[in-house]
């Protein structure tokens, strides 16, 4: 009786890891795919305007993803579940929706318009060490020496990636250093993501995934829309009703958001937290490879220097995570809290 069960469990464990890797391939390629879509739109102008502008991608992509999320998780929005949420839960959900659903993606999309995809990917690695520092400060979490030095190495790598960039028209002079506006926007997005991660850890660990995802996407889309109207005016969303845009966005939202997150959740159910953390750490590598294959964007010397230190930091952090979880007999991940906490530390995932 016991012999047939062992291979069955092994198959499930390998299947879970496969789902995680498939999700990471999708998430890692999201920045390059986003840039590629805008290039496709530039070849199909409507009234001298790009129908697949970055703002249109974010707004319509979110709407498409929201439709698909409602179809998948809509049943969780019932009276019994909603009554269990307190006013504090709704305040926290609203804060995360603003930070993670509107502010962070808006900053990242603007960064993609001003700098290379590889820069956005590498500077985005500022989020994990920042989240670690905030967790120690605000949540009183303990950090071992490996994680500490890993965070320092990653932080230094991000700083070098920013300050060693060659001069461009979109740079601003600060203290004798030329800092790229795109890189600074990507860094600001990392701050917003780190803040949302802390809020999720402290207040939203028990919120059902469907309520969390749908509310975040819906409110984030509305806030971004009105924010863009105030900053750029109505003409900025010209072409938003273009069928050409919507057919690409349904593919984009379905592939990057729904399929990617569905794979990730499926993998989390049959994998360990340490495995999920290990897979997510390969995000920068996947992203840089995708940028080269999809866009032909090869890493520059500053990116090699900063990226090497970031990889050292990731390696040290993984050693620290392994040592920390080795004392726990089982670290199986439940789909709801882990999805909310791990996904925010993975960087940009398209929307």
Residue pairs with C-beta under 8 A, 6 or more apart in sequence:
12 270
13 270
13 271
15 270
16 266
16 267
16 268
16 269
16 270
16 271
16 275
17 267
17 271
17 275
17 279
18 267
19 263
19 264
19 266
19 267
19 270
19 271
20 263
20 264
20 267
20 268
20 271
20 275
20 276
20 279
21 267
21 279
22 263
22 267
23 260
23 261
23 263
23 264
23 267
23 279
24 279
24 280
24 282
24 283
24 286
24 346
25 286
26 255
26 256
26 259
26 260
26 263
27 256
27 260
27 264
27 283
27 286
27 346
27 347
27 348
27 349
27 350
28 282
28 283
28 284
28 285
28 286
28 287
28 289
28 290
29 286
29 287
29 290
29 294
30 256
30 260
30 287
30 348
30 349
30 350
31 108
31 112
31 117
31 120
31 121
31 287
31 290
31 291
31 348
31 350
32 117
32 287
32 290
32 291
32 293
32 294
32 295
32 297
33 252
33 256
33 290
33 294
33 350
34 54
34 57
34 109
34 112
34 350
35 112
35 117
35 294
35 295
36 294
36 295
37 52
37 57
37 248
37 252
38 50
38 52
38 53
38 54
38 57
38 113
40 52
40 248
41 50
41 51
41 52
41 53
41 244
41 245
41 248
42 50
42 52
44 51
44 52
44 244
45 51
46 238
46 239
46 242
46 244
47 238
47 239
49 238
49 239
50 239
51 239
51 242
51 244
51 245
52 244
52 245
52 248
53 236
53 239
54 109
54 110
54 112
54 113
55 109
55 228
55 232
55 236
55 237
56 237
56 239
56 240
56 245
57 109
57 249
57 252
58 105
58 106
58 109
58 224
58 351
59 221
59 224
59 225
59 228
59 237
59 240
60 240
60 245
60 246
60 249
61 249
61 252
61 253
61 256
61 257
61 350
61 351
62 101
62 217
62 220
62 221
62 224
62 253
62 351
63 221
63 249
63 253
64 246
64 249
64 250
64 252
64 253
64 254
65 217
65 253
65 254
65 257
65 258
65 351
66 214
66 217
66 218
66 221
67 253
68 253
68 254
68 257
68 258
69 210
69 213
69 214
69 217
69 257
69 258
70 214
72 210
72 258
72 262
73 209
73 210
73 211
73 213
73 214
74 210
74 214
75 210
76 208
76 209
76 210
76 211
77 210
77 211
77 214
81 208
81 211
82 211
85 93
85 207
85 211
88 203
89 203
89 204
89 207
92 199
92 200
92 202
92 203
92 204
93 204
93 207
93 211
93 212
93 215
93 216
93 219
94 219
95 196
95 199
96 196
96 199
96 200
96 204
96 212
96 216
97 215
97 216
97 218
97 219
97 220
97 223
98 219
98 220
98 223
99 192
99 193
99 195
99 196
99 199
100 192
100 193
100 196
100 216
100 220
100 344
101 216
101 217
101 219
101 220
101 221
101 223
101 224
102 219
102 220
102 221
102 223
102 224
102 227
103 189
103 192
104 189
104 192
104 193
104 196
105 189
105 220
105 224
105 348
105 351
106 224
106 227
106 228
107 185
107 186
107 188
107 189
107 192
108 120
108 124
108 185
108 186
108 189
108 348
110 182
110 185
111 119
111 120
111 123
111 182
111 183
111 185
111 186
111 189
112 120
112 182
113 182
114 170
114 180
114 181
114 182
114 185
115 165
115 168
115 170
115 180
115 181
115 182
115 183
115 186
116 291
116 297
116 300
117 287
117 291
117 295
117 297
118 287
118 288
118 291
118 297
118 299
118 300
118 303
118 307
119 161
119 165
119 180
119 182
119 183
119 186
119 303
120 182
120 183
120 186
120 348
121 283
121 284
121 287
121 288
121 291
121 347
121 348
122 157
122 158
122 161
122 284
122 303
122 306
122 307
122 310
123 158
123 161
123 162
123 183
123 186
123 187
123 190
124 186
124 189
124 190
124 284
124 347
124 348
125 154
125 157
125 158
125 190
125 284
125 310
125 313
125 314
125 347
126 154
126 155
126 158
126 186
126 187
126 190
126 191
127 190
127 191
127 193
127 194
127 197
127 345
127 347
128 151
128 154
128 317
128 345
129 150
129 151
129 152
129 154
129 155
129 313
130 190
130 191
130 194
131 193
131 194
131 197
131 198
131 344
131 345
132 143
132 147
132 151
133 151
134 194
134 195
134 197
134 198
135 141
135 143
135 198
135 201
136 142
136 143
138 198
138 202
139 198
139 201
139 202
143 151
143 320
144 320
144 323
144 324
145 320
146 316
146 317
146 319
146 320
146 323
147 316
147 317
147 320
147 321
147 324
148 320
149 313
149 316
150 312
150 313
150 314
150 315
150 316
150 317
150 318
150 319
150 320
151 313
151 317
152 313
153 309
153 310
153 312
153 313
153 316
154 309
154 310
154 312
154 313
154 314
154 317
155 313
156 309
156 313
157 305
157 306
157 307
157 308
157 309
157 310
157 311
157 312
157 313
158 187
158 306
158 310
159 306
160 302
160 305
160 306
160 309
161 183
161 302
161 303
161 305
161 306
161 307
161 310
162 179
162 180
162 183
162 184
162 187
162 306
163 177
163 178
163 179
164 301
164 302
164 305
164 306
165 171
165 178
165 180
165 183
165 302
166 300
166 302
167 178
168 180
170 180
170 181
170 182
171 178
171 179
171 180
171 181
172 178
172 179
172 181
172 184
173 179
189 348
193 344
193 345
193 347
196 344
197 341
197 344
197 345
200 340
200 341
200 344
201 341
204 212
204 340
205 336
205 337
205 340
205 341
206 336
206 337
207 336
207 340
208 336
209 265
209 335
209 336
209 339
209 340
212 336
212 340
213 261
217 351
225 237
228 236
228 237
229 236
229 237
239 245
252 350
253 351
256 349
256 350
256 351
257 349
257 350
257 351
260 349
260 350
261 339
261 343
261 349
264 339
264 343
265 335
265 339
267 276
267 279
268 276
268 333
268 335
268 338
268 339
268 342
269 333
269 335
271 333
272 325
272 330
272 331
272 332
272 333
273 325
273 331
273 332
273 333
273 338
273 342
274 321
274 322
274 325
274 331
276 333
276 338
276 342
277 318
277 321
277 342
278 318
280 342
280 345
280 346
281 314
281 317
281 318
283 346
283 347
284 307
284 310
284 311
284 314
284 347
285 311
287 347
288 299
288 303
288 307
291 297
292 298
292 299
299 307
325 331
333 342
343 349
